Amino acid sequence: MIPVGTMGHEHVQRYGADEPAFRAMRERRPGRSSYLLDTYDTIRSGIPAAFKLIRRIPAAATPSATTRATRRSNTAPPSSSRRARASAPS
């Protein structure tokens, strides 16, 4: 299956955890990845897993592997957006 558009909750659930789902998305869509942060626990697993992978491959080193976005559902608490922005690599 070749993913198109943004990552859905079912993609993350298929892998059972945020980090392996994010890695799979990055491998399948280098340069166009976006990570859905709120499938399980936005603060404890979604945000840390996303930024762990984002920090692993700096954009300047390999522009084609750059993650373009993170997203959360509109049902996630607003504090999760603030936490994600504060955690983002500069």
C-alpha positions as CSV (number, residue, x, y, z in Angstrom):
1,M,0.0,0.0,0.0
2,I,1.4,3.4,-1.0
3,P,0.1,6.0,1.5
4,V,-1.3,9.3,0.0
5,G,-2.3,12.3,1.9
6,T,-1.8,12.5,5.6
7,M,-1.3,9.6,8.1
8,G,-4.5,8.2,9.6
9,H,-5.1,6.6,13.0
10,E,-5.5,3.2,11.3
11,H,-1.9,3.4,10.0
12,V,-0.6,4.0,13.5
13,Q,-2.8,1.3,15.0
14,R,-1.6,-1.2,12.4
15,Y,1.9,-0.8,13.8
16,G,0.8,-0.8,17.5
17,A,2.9,2.2,18.5
18,D,3.7,5.7,17.2
19,E,7.5,5.3,16.5
20,P,7.3,2.3,14.2
21,A,4.4,3.8,12.3
22,F,6.2,7.1,11.9
23,R,9.4,5.2,10.7
24,A,7.3,3.3,8.1
25,M,5.7,6.5,6.9
26,R,9.1,8.2,6.5
27,E,10.5,5.1,4.6
28,R,7.5,5.1,2.2
29,R,7.2,8.8,1.8
30,P,10.6,10.5,2.2
31,G,10.4,14.2,1.9
32,R,6.6,14.2,2.3
33,S,6.0,12.6,5.7
34,S,3.6,13.9,8.3
35,Y,3.0,12.3,11.6
36,L,-0.3,12.0,13.4
37,L,0.5,12.7,17.0
38,D,-2.7,11.7,18.9
39,T,-3.5,8.1,18.1
40,Y,-2.4,6.8,21.5
41,D,-1.0,9.5,23.9
42,T,0.0,12.8,22.3
43,I,2.2,14.0,25.1
44,R,3.9,10.8,26.2
45,S,4.3,9.0,22.9
46,G,3.2,10.9,19.8
47,I,5.3,14.1,20.2
48,P,8.5,12.3,21.6
49,A,8.4,9.7,18.8
50,A,7.9,12.2,16.1
51,F,10.6,14.6,17.2
52,K,13.0,11.7,17.9
53,L,12.8,10.7,14.2
54,I,12.9,14.3,13.0
55,R,16.1,15.0,14.9
56,R,17.7,11.8,13.6
57,I,18.0,13.2,10.1
58,P,18.6,17.0,10.0
59,A,16.9,18.7,7.1
60,A,20.1,20.3,6.0
61,A,21.9,17.0,5.7
62,T,19.2,15.2,3.6
63,P,16.4,17.5,2.4
64,S,14.7,14.5,0.7
65,A,14.1,12.8,4.1
66,T,12.7,15.9,5.8
67,T,9.4,15.5,7.7
68,R,7.1,18.3,6.5
69,A,4.4,18.3,9.3
70,T,2.9,16.9,12.4
71,R,-0.8,16.9,13.0
72,R,-3.4,16.0,15.6
73,S,-7.1,15.5,15.4
74,N,-9.4,18.3,16.3
75,T,-10.4,16.3,19.4
76,A,-6.9,16.4,20.9
77,P,-6.5,19.0,23.7
78,P,-5.1,22.4,22.6
79,S,-2.3,22.0,25.1
80,S,-0.9,19.2,22.8
81,S,-0.3,21.8,20.0
82,R,1.6,24.0,22.4
83,R,3.6,21.1,23.6
84,A,4.4,20.0,20.1
85,R,5.6,23.5,19.1
86,A,7.7,23.8,22.2
87,S,9.3,20.4,21.5
88,A,10.0,21.1,17.8
89,P,13.7,21.1,16.8
90,S,14.9,24.6,15.7
